[in-house]
Amino acid sequence: MPPRPELPPEAAAEGRRLHEGGAAPGRPPLPPLPPGRPAGSFESGPPTAQLRPIQDESPHHRPAPRTVAAAACLVLGVGLIGGAAAGMTWLTDDPGDQATAQEVFDNARTMWHSKSVDEIFPRELKGVGAGPGGADRQWLRVAVAPDGNCRNAFDPLLAKALSPVGCSRLLRATYADETTSSVTTVGLVFTRSDDAGMRSLRKRFAVENLSERTDLMPRPYAARGTVAADFGDAQRASWTVRVLAEAPVVAYAVTGFADGRVVSDPQAAAEATEKGETSAAAQAGLGHDAQGIADRIERRLRNAAAGRGEGDQ
């Protein structure tokens, strides 16, 4: 792995361990778990927030209008995507080189050990128009976590919500904005699920609005000797969680202030980026940081799986 001069020695050592113990690139992808077998690998640590239980929809539950709209869009989108996938292929930049939806899904499953750290989490991310009011943003990588399973990586309730798809591998990196005033951890959970399981979990997150619940925030990754050293659970200010349907991956990002201040009113990125929001996260542009970084890492993953260019702008 190439050296990372921008990191202190301790953080660099952690980054070099990212792919230790990984399977060879030619190893076949993990199969979905058999029915009735526990999804596994989502054992979680102690809770860091007051948790509300996740409940399945009941006949008497009346979802908020925003949830209804999201669910309607999801159903329509799934129908369109499903119809298109039945007779079309995912096109790459080369018209003669095509990948089917299933090939893209399978390719994405192996990304955690077939791609280098810099390919998955580049040292620098440019966010053209990604800030408040369409301002440009730029983020620099300050830490890379050793890869591993999902044990203790999530609050108990989020671990429970993700458990149906299982956890094969977890990759994480932390970025700072160019003014070093905010820090953002971005993560990729490579699941054990098939495409049907991913679609089911994606639908549940949309219908139940799970991505915007404060008791389902992801945990940050802090590294000693970096600007993110004080980025703990109490510093979480904004976040986003995306369950991908066309890849066995859950992508997320969580952002906080680099000065280590405690945030009492965290706000989901989808809300913090809306015009007129007045929370600390919204006014500081932290929702834009979480959303912008997650967008670019997710896009890199999609493009790599489909054989396209990185496209991280």
N, C-alpha and C positions, 0 to 999 in steps of 0.2 A: 504494500500500500504506500503511495507517495507520501512524503512528509507533509505536515500541515504547519508551516511556520507561523501561521497566525495564532496557533494555540499554545498555551503554556505547557510545559513538559508533562504535567499530570494529566491534563485533558487530552493531549496528543496521545499519551499511552493508552488511555481509554479508547480513543478512536481507532487505534491500530488493532484493537481486539474485536472490532465490529464483526468481522467475518470469521473469526476463529471457530473451528468446529463445524463449519458449514459443509453441506454436502457438495460433491463435485457437480460442476455444471451439467453433466450428462445424466445426473440422477433423475428418475421419473418423478413427477409431482405426487404429493401425498393424496391418497384416495379419500373420498368423503367417508365420515364415520358411519358404521352400520347403524340401522335403526335401533333405538333403545340404548345405545352406548353413550355414556356421558361425553359432552363436547370437549371437556378437559382444558387444562392449562390456563384457566382464568381465575385461579385462586387469588383472592384479593387480600389486601392488608386492612388495618383498622379504618373505620369510616372517618372522613374529615369534614362531613357536613351532616345536617339533619336530613335524613333520607325519607322520602315518601315511597311507598311500594309501587311497583309497576304492575298494573292490572290490565287484563285483557278487556276488550270492549264489552260492555253489558248492554242489554236492550234499553236500559233507562238512562244510559250515558248520552248526554247531548254535547258533542264537541263544539269548540268555538268556531266561529265563521272562518277564521284563518285556517284552522285545521281541516274543515270541510273543503275549502278551496284547494288546499295542498293535496288532500286525498283525491279530489276530482282530477287535478292535473296529473297526479301520479298514475291513476288508472288509465287516463287517456294516453299518457306517455308510454306506459308499459304495453298497451295495445298496439300503438304505432311502431314501437321498437320491435315487439314480437313479430308483427307482420312483416316488417322490413327484413328482420334477421332470417325469416324463413326462405326468402328468395334472393337475398343480396349478400355481398361480402363487404368486409371492412377494407377500404382501399388504402394503400400506402402511397408514398410520394411517387413510387415507380408504378405506372399503370400495369406493368407486366408482373408485378409482385403483389399478390393479394393474400390476405389472411382472413379466414372465416371467424365468426364470432367465437366459436369454440376454441379455435387456435389462439386467439387473443386472450381468452380466459385462461387457458393452460399456460401460455407464455408468462402471463402476469404472476402466476403462482410461483414461478421459479426465480423471480427477479431478486429476491432477498439474497440469493447466493450466486447468481449469474452476473450481477452487475456490481461495479465497484462503489465505494462510498461516494466518491465525487459524482458518479453518474446518477445516483439516487438523491443525494443531498449535496448539491454543488456548493462550493465555497461562497459564492455570491449569487443572490437572486435579485433581478431587476423587476420592479413592478411599475411598468409604464401606465400611468393613470390609475394606479391601485389605491391611492390615498384619498382622504376626504376631499371632496370637491374635484376629483379627477387629478389630484396632484400625483407626481411620480414618487415612488418609494424605492428604497434599496435596502437589502438585508444581508448581513454578513454572518456566516456560520462561526459559532464560537465553541461548540461542543458537539461531540458525537458519542452516543451511548453504545456500550457493547451490545451486540444483538443477543436476544434471549427469548424466553417464553414470556407470557403475560402475567406471571405470578407477581402480585403486589404492585403492578403497574397501574391499576385502576381502582377507584373507589368501589366498594362492594356492590352498589346498585348498578353501576355501569358495567362491571364485570358480569353481573347477572343478566343484564340486557343483551350483552354480546355473546354470552355462553352458547346459544344455539348453533353458532357457526364455528365454534372452537377456535383455538389459537395455535398456529403452527410456528410463527416467528413474529417478533416485534422489533422494528427498527425505529430509532428516534434520533433527532438532532435538535439543537437549540440555536436560534438565530437572534441577532441583535440588529435593531435598525441602525442606520448610519450615524445617528446622533447618540447612540447607545443610551437612549432614554427608555426603550421598551425591549423586552425579550420574549421570544416565542418558541415554544417546543412544538415540533411537528412530528407526528408518528404515523407509521404504517403497520397495521395488524394484518399479517398474512394468515388467512383463515384456513380451516380444513373443509370448508363447505363446497358443495356443488353450486351451479348457477341458480337452481331452484331455491336453495336455502338462502342465498344472498338476496334474491328478489323478495323472499318472504320477510327477511329482516329489514330490508329497505322500506318495504311497505309499512311495517309496524312502526318504524321510526317516523315515517311521514304522518300516518294516521294518528298516532298518539303524541306527536310533537315532541318526541324524546330528545331531539337535538337542542332544544331550547330550555330544558329543565336544569336549574342550578344544582340539583342533586345528582346530575349525570355529567358533570364536568370531567374532562380528562385530567390526569396529573402531569405536572411539568417535569422536565429533566434538568436539574441544576448540576453544574460542574465546578468544583473548587478551583480557585485561581482565575475564574473568568467573570465577566460582567453579569453572568447569570447565577453566580454563587448563592445568592439569597432568594432565588426564584422557587418558593415552596408552595404548598397547597393554599396557604392563606393569602398569597399574592396573586392568585388567579383572578383575572379581570374580565376576559372575554374568551370565547372558544367557539369551535365549530366541529361537528362530527359528521362524516359522510360515509354511508354504507354504499359501496359501489355494487351495481348489479351486473356489470359486464366483466368484473374481475373479482377474485376471491380476496378482497382487500377492504378494510375499514381505514379510512384516512381521517386524521384529526389534527387540530392545532389548538393551543391554549396560550394566551398572552398575558403578560403582567408588566408592571413598571420595573425598570432595572434597579431602582433605588431600594427595592425590598419593602415598599410600603404595603400594609395590609389593605385589602379591598373588601369593603363591607357590602357593596352592591354590584356584584358581577353581572354581566349582561351578555347574552348570546350574540355572536357576531351578526347574525341575521337581523337582530333588533338594533344593535349598536351602530350599524351602518345606515340606518334609516335617517332621513332628513328630519331635523328638529329634535333628535334625541339628546338628552342633557346629562346622562350618566357620566361618571368619570371615564369609563372605558370609551364611550362615544366621543366625548370632547377631546380625548387624547389620541383618537384614531386607532385604538387598540383592536377594535372590531375589524377595521380594515387590515391591520397587520395579520390577525389570525386568518381572515378570509383570503387575503392575498397570498400568503405563504402556502396555505393548504391548496389553493387553486393551482399554484405553479408546481408543487411537488406531485399533486395528483395528475396534472397534465403530462408531466414527464413520464410518469408510470404508464399512463394510457398510451402515449405515443411510442414508448419503447416496446410495449407489448404488441402494438400493431405494426412495428417496424418503421415508424415515422421518425422525423427529427425530434430533437428535444423540445423545442418550442417553449422555453421557460419565461418568455416575456409576458 
